[in-house]
Amino acid sequence: MVLQLLSAAAAVSHDAVPDWAMFAYLVSGVLFILALRGLSSPATSRAGNRYGMVGMVIAVVTTLVTHNIASLPEIAVALAIGGGIGFVIARRIAMTAMPQLVAAFHSLVGLAAVLVGWAAYLNPEAFGIAEGGHIHAQSSVEMGLGIAIGAITFSGSVIAFLKLAGKMSGSPILLPGRHVLNLGTLIAILGLVGYFTVDQSLWVIGVITLLSFIIGFLLIIPIGGADMPVVVSMLNSYSGWAAAAMGFTLHNSAMIITGALVGSSGAILSYIMCKAMNRGFLSVIAGGFGAAPEAGAGGAPKEQRPWKRGSAEDAAFLMKEAESVIIIPGYGMAVSQAQHALREMGDLLKKEGVSVKYAIHPVAGRMPGHMNVLLAEANVPYDEVFELEDINSEFGQCDVAFIIGANDVVNPAAKTDKSSPIYGMPVFDVDKAKTVMFVKRSMGGVGYSGVDNDVFYMDQTMMLLADAKKMVEDIVKAMAH
């Protein structure tokens, strides 16, 4: 949404930008960098958000002051409407719906890039990119790429939103010959962008836009639910590059800086997450290359095997007697909003002298950092939260591994079953803990990737079947007695 403000504010006639404005854009760029740095840690995330907001205010105000805006009152009304909608959404949105909200916002950024590109095409003289009615070759390439990336971002984000919101199957939808189709479409788009420099007919830019909308759809539907966190990060990167391309078209330094920062940081995060999931970065962005229909995705365990059921009282007693407890949260915790009760349980355990730590997998939940945000919301101390690589070696000495709403990130099939769609993904070694407590609603479901979990049936595993929040609250009550 931030990039849309710059897009709207920058769609103006091209005048010489004064030196002080360039300095203001530089300051806003530095603030954006500080914002990204701050958002890298929960402890500094609030400061990072403030840096980003101040930087955006400077960039937007500078653009409004230094350009010939048709009507400042109209711009103010538009900002008020957009800001008001954003404020209401931020106040009402549940943390469980945050991933699909992010995907929806990405789609709006992509659509904004498409609209700005078309505005520049229809009235290039107002943007200072044409001479004698012909758009400069460089500007036509920038415009074509901006529209293409924006359209891909829009349609891809719409599909991601539908998958994350449960309005579309999270399983890969594999079209026959999809890779040939995708590659051919991408080549056609690039070829038309090049042709657009010599023939700037309406049909050329129209076909570029249409094919880009189609390829965004085709790239995302083959990607399964287990890879959706990477998709969210990847679409974030696309939205940044779309904004940067439009920044060149609009001669707006702030858009170029902001878009490049968003694009590069999103690409780096996508690469890191692919590495954490043992996925090939190119294979994911190519649209699920190498994916196959997911085994075990039928929504039920593969076979009936014996398992042990426990109660809140059993869990409370065992954890109070333990020396160390490692808690692994997942999307189920987010759905039930159990983070506050979980922190209360951790506080009671610490009063009993139990060491309590929280283990966060890079792709737990439906978006990067989902569990970190929830635990921070519940005021869980930052020094008790550990990433996979920092805590995985401790499960061998751990008395209790308490899994709440997670599944795929603790599934040993990732290490042993080469036919599994999650094979090769680093997972927590909970099978090495002395006791495993697994909180889930029922035995009738499997993880988001659709794979059954052998941890359910281990001798040291106690299944705690109930809503996650209610189960933790019952454990807290049992501890208090």
Secondary structure, 3 states (H helix, E strand, C coil): CHHHHHHHHHCCCCCCCCHHHHHHHHHHHHHHHHHHHHCCCHHHHHHHHHHHHHHHHHHHHHHHHHCCCCCHHHHHHHHHHHHHHHHHHHHHCCHHHHHHHHHHHHHHHHHHHHHHHHHHHHCHHHHCCEECCEECHHHHHHHHHHHHHHHHHHHHHHHHHHHHCCCCCCCCCCCCCHHHHHHHHHHHHHHHHHHCCCCCCHHHHHHHHHHHHHHHHHHHCCCCHHHHHHHHHHHHHHHHHHHHHHHHHHCCHHHHHHHHHHHHHHHHHHHHHHHHCCCCHHHHHCCCCCCCCCCCCCCCCCCCCCCCECCHHHHHHHHHHCCEEEEEECHHHHHHCCHHHHHHHHHHHHHCCCEEEEEECCCCCCCCCHHHHHHHHCCCCHHHEEEHHHHHHHHHHCCEEEEECCCHHHCCHHHHCCCCCCCCCCCCCHHHCCEEEEEECCCCCCCCCCCCCHHHHCCCEEEEECCHHHHHHHHHHHHHC
